[in-house]
Amino acid sequence: MKILLSIIFIFITTSSFAVTFNGDFIQGSFILGKTKPEFEVFIDKKKVKVTPDGFFAFGLSRDRKNDIVITVNGKKIIKKVLKREYNIQRIDGLEKKKVTPPQELYEKIKRENKWIAEARSINSELTFFKNKFIIPVENSIITGVYGSQRILNGKPKWPHYGLDFAADEGTEIKAMLDGTVTLAEPDLFYTGGTLIFDHGHGVSTLYMHMHKIFLKKGQKIKQGDIIGTVGSTGRATGAHLDVRLNWFNVRLDPATVLNIKN
């Protein structure tokens, strides 16, 4: 199903209330909101931060079925979330331990998952999330899309929550947005060389399967900086970059901020 990014404007014309939304209310979408800086904003029942110039962010999960309730300055907006159809991908020839990890690796995987969850839970005051993202790998081919169900060696696994850019090993990777490094690990079991950046208000990006990483945790980066190179580390069958977009623990489709049609 093609995603057509559009700007949806909702104006409620009272003397005290106005809000706009940029993004499609469809499963997997990143939504950027804007209102008055002094207003309180709740997404469903979760209070979210508002920047000094009135921006806030949230996202819609892959399988969200319910309408979303946005409360701004005490007034509710209910938006219907449209459903998507997802592709099925079959990948064969993986090592058995990459499909069903051996028992002795469970503690390693559990520890690494905790690191990733902690990085995604950061709720900083950074405001980079409101800016336009850029493509991380030039002259690449998209070989994997968000939401697709992967069947590894015949066994159904979790859906794919990223966007895969196939390129030669060693191809330079650019930062999609300004941010701060919250995780830099060269060899995680599933994701191999992995970077996570915080962009503010719970919005983070992940870069996975990297060959080389040029950054350390705590470093600040600018959009377009070279952050590492494409690889095939972790659970990968070939050289590519898998990028992810998250709003806290909600996994979103990177195509919705990169203006890519799936």
C-alpha positions in Angstrom: 0.0 0.0 0.0 1.4 3.3 -1.0 1.9 6.0 1.6 1.3 9.5 0.4 2.6 12.0 2.9 0.3 14.9 3.2 -0.3 17.8 5.5 -3.5 17.6 7.4 -4.6 20.8 8.9 -7.2 21.0 11.6 -8.2 24.4 12.8 -10.7 24.8 15.6 -11.5 28.5 15.6 -12.0 29.6 19.1 -10.2 32.4 20.8 -8.2 29.9 22.9 -7.7 26.8 20.8 -5.8 25.9 17.5 -3.8 22.9 16.5 -2.3 21.5 13.2 -1.0 18.1 12.3 1.6 17.2 9.7 1.4 13.5 8.6 -1.1 10.8 7.7 -3.3 9.1 10.3 -2.4 5.7 9.1 -0.7 2.7 10.8 3.0 3.3 11.2 3.0 7.0 10.7 5.0 9.7 12.5 2.8 12.8 13.2 4.1 16.3 14.0 1.7 18.5 15.8 1.8 22.3 16.5 -0.2 24.3 18.9 0.3 27.1 21.4 3.4 26.6 23.5 1.5 27.0 26.8 -1.1 24.3 26.0 -1.0 20.9 27.6 -1.1 18.0 25.1 -2.1 14.4 25.7 -1.9 11.5 23.2 -4.5 9.1 24.3 -3.7 9.3 28.1 0.0 10.1 27.7 1.1 13.7 28.4 3.7 14.8 25.8 6.1 17.7 25.8 5.6 20.8 23.8 8.5 22.8 22.5 8.9 26.5 23.2 7.5 27.2 19.7 4.6 24.8 20.1 5.7 21.6 18.4 5.0 18.1 19.7 5.3 14.6 18.2 3.7 11.1 18.4 3.3 8.0 16.3 0.9 5.3 15.3 1.9 1.7 15.7 2.0 -0.9 12.9 -1.1 -2.7 14.1 -3.1 0.0 15.9 -6.8 -0.7 15.5 -8.4 2.0 17.6 -9.0 5.7 16.9 -6.5 8.0 18.5 -7.5 10.7 21.0 -5.5 13.9 21.1 -6.3 16.3 23.9 -5.1 19.9 23.5 -5.9 22.5 26.2 -8.6 20.2 27.5 -10.3 19.8 24.2 -10.4 16.4 22.5 -9.7 15.6 18.9 -10.5 12.0 17.8 -8.9 10.8 14.6 -9.6 7.5 12.8 -6.4 5.5 12.1 -6.4 3.9 8.7 -5.2 0.3 8.2 -2.4 -0.8 5.9 -1.6 -4.0 4.1 1.9 -5.5 4.6 4.2 -7.6 2.5 5.4 -11.1 3.4 9.2 -11.7 2.9 10.9 -15.2 2.9 14.5 -15.4 3.8 16.2 -18.8 3.6 19.8 -20.0 4.1 20.4 -18.3 7.5 22.5 -20.1 10.1 20.2 -22.0 12.5 21.5 -20.0 15.5 20.5 -16.7 13.8 16.9 -18.0 13.5 16.6 -19.7 16.8 19.4 -18.6 19.1 21.0 -21.2 21.3 20.2 -21.1 24.9 23.6 -19.8 26.0 23.0 -16.6 24.0 19.7 -15.7 25.7 21.3 -13.6 28.4 23.4 -11.7 25.9 20.3 -11.0 23.8 18.3 -10.0 26.8 21.0 -7.6 27.9 21.3 -6.0 24.5 17.5 -5.6 24.2 17.6 -3.7 27.5 20.2 -1.3 26.2 18.1 -0.6 23.1 14.9 -0.1 25.2 16.7 2.3 27.5 17.9 4.4 24.6 14.4 4.5 23.1 12.8 5.6 26.4 14.8 8.9 26.6 12.5 11.9 26.8 14.9 14.8 26.3 14.3 18.5 25.6 16.0 18.3 22.2 13.8 19.7 19.4 15.4 18.2 16.3 12.5 15.9 15.6 10.5 18.8 14.1 13.0 19.1 11.2 13.0 17.4 7.8 14.9 14.0 7.6 17.3 13.1 4.8 18.1 9.8 3.1 21.0 8.0 4.9 22.6 6.2 2.0 23.0 7.6 -1.5 22.6 5.6 -4.6 21.1 2.7 -2.7 18.2 0.3 -3.4 15.3 -0.3 -0.9 15.1 -4.0 -0.4 13.1 -4.2 2.8 10.1 -2.2 4.0 8.3 -1.5 7.2 5.7 -3.9 8.4 6.6 -6.8 6.3 6.4 -10.2 7.9 9.6 -12.1 7.6 9.7 -15.9 7.4 13.2 -17.1 8.3 14.1 -20.6 7.1 10.4 -21.3 7.0 9.6 -19.9 10.5 7.4 -16.8 10.9 9.1 -14.1 12.9 8.4 -10.6 14.2 7.4 -8.1 11.5 10.2 -5.9 10.0 10.0 -2.5 11.6 12.6 -0.8 9.5 13.6 0.3 6.0 16.5 -1.5 4.3 18.9 0.3 2.0 21.1 -2.2 0.1 24.6 -0.9 -0.8 28.1 -2.2 -1.1 30.0 -2.8 2.2 31.9 0.3 3.2 29.4 2.7 1.7 29.2 5.9 3.8 26.1 6.5 5.9 24.8 9.9 6.7 23.0 11.1 9.8 19.3 11.6 8.8 18.8 14.3 11.4 20.7 16.2 14.1 20.9 14.4 17.4 22.9 12.8 20.3 24.3 9.3 20.3 22.6 7.2 23.0 23.9 3.8 22.0 27.0 2.8 19.9 27.7 -0.9 19.9 29.8 -2.7 17.2 28.5 -6.2 17.6 24.9 -6.8 18.9 23.6 -10.3 18.2 20.6 -9.4 16.0 21.5 -5.9 14.7 25.4 -6.1 14.6 27.0 -2.6 14.5 24.3 -0.4 15.9 23.8 3.3 16.5 20.9 5.0 18.2 20.3 8.8 18.1 18.0 10.9 20.3 16.2 13.7 18.5 14.1 14.8 21.4 10.6 14.2 22.9 11.0 10.4 22.7 11.8 10.4 19.0 14.9 8.2 18.1 16.5 6.6 15.1 18.4 3.4 14.9 21.1 2.4 12.3 21.8 -1.3 12.1 24.1 -4.0 10.6 26.9 -1.4 10.2 30.5 -2.4 9.2 32.2 0.6 10.9 30.9 3.1 13.5 32.6 6.5 13.7 30.9 7.8 16.8 30.7 7.2 20.6 27.9 7.4 23.1 27.2 11.0 24.1 28.5 12.6 20.8 26.4 15.2 19.1 25.9 15.0 15.4 24.6 17.2 12.6 22.4 16.1 9.8 24.5 14.9 6.9 27.5 13.9 9.1 29.2 10.6 8.1 28.5 8.3 11.0 29.8 5.0 9.7 29.6 2.5 6.8 27.3 -0.1 5.5 27.9 -3.7 6.6 26.4 -7.1 7.0 26.9 -7.6 10.7 24.4 -9.3 13.1 21.6 -11.2 11.5 22.0 -10.1 7.9 22.3 -12.0 4.6 24.0 -9.2 2.7 25.4 -5.7 3.0 22.7 -3.2 3.8 21.6 -0.5 6.3 18.4 -1.1 8.3 17.1 2.2 9.7 14.4 2.4 12.4 12.2 5.2 13.7 10.7 5.2 17.1 8.5 7.3 19.3 9.4 5.8 22.7 8.5 2.1 22.4 6.2 2.7 19.3 7.9 1.4 16.2 7.2 3.7 13.2 7.8 3.6 9.5 10.9 5.6 8.5 9.4 6.1 5.0 6.9 8.5 6.6 9.7 11.0 7.4 11.9 10.3 4.4 9.1 11.0 1.9 9.5 7.5 0.4 6.5 5.7 -1.1 6.1 2.0 -0.1 
